[in-house]
Amino acid sequence: MDKDAPYKIAGKATYHDGLTAARHEIGISLTPWSLVLIGKGSAVISEWPYKDIRLAEEVTQGRPTRLKVMGQDARLTITDWSLAQTIFKHAKHLGGGRTAERGLKLAFIALFFLAIGLGLFWLFSMNTLPSLVKSYFPNSWEQDIGQDFVEDFAGSFEVCEGKTGSQALARMTQRLSDVLPQNTLPLTVKVLNVKDVNAFALPGGEIRLFRGLIDEAASPDEVAGVLAHEIGHVIERHGLQALARHYGLMALMQVATAGTGDFMGAMAQAGGLLSLLSYSREAEQEADQHALSILQAADINPEKFGHFFERLHQKNADEDSSEDPTKEDFTIWFSTHPQEGKRAEFFLQKAFTGRPALSPAEWQALKVICASAGEPKSFRDW
């Protein structure tokens, strides 16, 4: 087939670009070398080489087939089983819907937990399992879990994509990343168009800051402090440990091998998402210690992060004493980041001159990173 010839539509699919919550109905064309995604007006959205296509979750006949491609956050949902089977014939490594890689992964996971179960059964308590997961759960599997959560949870909210603001955020992230241990998972940091003052770290190095936090911050050093704190959670694998603590081995096996799927819906119905993102006092202290070390190594004054804690604590106290329903809700920050005066003091006492996390121009760009986004949602809307 000539690559310049018109593409013949083989079927329909739903396309999610991984950047926004929007889903697009598109056409699918099959060439000898790739899967071509056709949008409105016969425009080519993307071309996925068969060799780069992967399953986004385990395939079951009668249910939609979800595909992803290496190097992108995009997802493709195909409801036509015959079309999916045709794609599998081209992408033979998918094994007719179950990749050898995924099957091998499942076997290794089974052996992993079987070995632990046989040798350390008496140690299996809610306190011991998370530490075992932290030490032995493969990084690549954690990253797979993070990608699934990004699509099923963070993908429900619009990503702020102001160009200069994104560049400023990338520069801040790189400055902090440069001082991290070499074995730290790669970080993906984005700002979500969410009005609450919050941030969180999902498994696999996926960090999300909220628009409300950027709006509330008085300086780039405050944002850098929050980001360094979330990086601390990534280093300690707190998200993965929380998943193991709250939902056990079966949940980890499911999301690592078959995607989050129905698990996310069940967790949301149970009100478990805030619980998953809420860490113990010990975990928060560990993240704070990492944050301090990261800020010091990056030559950023931690005192500003202490002021951020103080200001939010005061605003939350003012809210508690006010009956004005229009006042901003800061309680969600404290529901996922337990607050104590000692935490503010911890950073205030370590003040030094340092260098600003961003230049004035970069800081102004980051402040308006969501300027072109729509009306912000609340985290509670999910």
Sequence and secondary structure as in RCSB ss.txt:
>XXXX:A:sequence
MDKDAPYKIAGKATYHDGLTAARHEIGISLTPWSLVLIGKGSAVISEWPYKDIRLAEEVTQGRPTRLKVMGQDAR
LTITDWSLAQTIFKHAKHLGGGRTAERGLKLAFIALFFLAIGLGLFWLFSMNTLPSLVKSYFPNSWEQDIGQDFV
EDFAGSFEVCEGKTGSQALARMTQRLSDVLPQNTLPLTVKVLNVKDVNAFALPGGEIRLFRGLIDEAASPDEVAG
VLAHEIGHVIERHGLQALARHYGLMALMQVATAGTGDFMGAMAQAGGLLSLLSYSREAEQEADQHALSILQAADI
NPEKFGHFFERLHQKNADEDSSEDPTKEDFTIWFSTHPQEGKRAEFFLQKAFTGRPALSPAEWQALKVICASAGE
PKSFRDW
>XXXX:A:secstr
  TTS     EEEEEE SSSS EEEEEEEE SSEEEEE GGG EEEEEEGGGEEESS   TTS EEEEETT   E
EEE  HHHHHHHHHHSGGGTTTS HHHHHHHHHHHHHHHHHHHHSGGG STTHHHHHHHHHS HHHHHHHHHHHH
HHTGGGS B   HHHHHHHHHHHHHHHTTS TTS   EEEEE B SS EEEETTTEEEEEHHHHHH SSHHHHHH
HHHHHHHHHHHTHHHHHHHHHHHHHHHHHHHHH SHHHHHHHHHTTHHHHHH   HHHHHHHHHHHHHHHHHTT 
 THHHHHHHHHHHHHHHHHHT   TTS   HHHHHHS   HHHHHHHHTT      SS HHHHHHHHTTTTTS S
 B GGG 
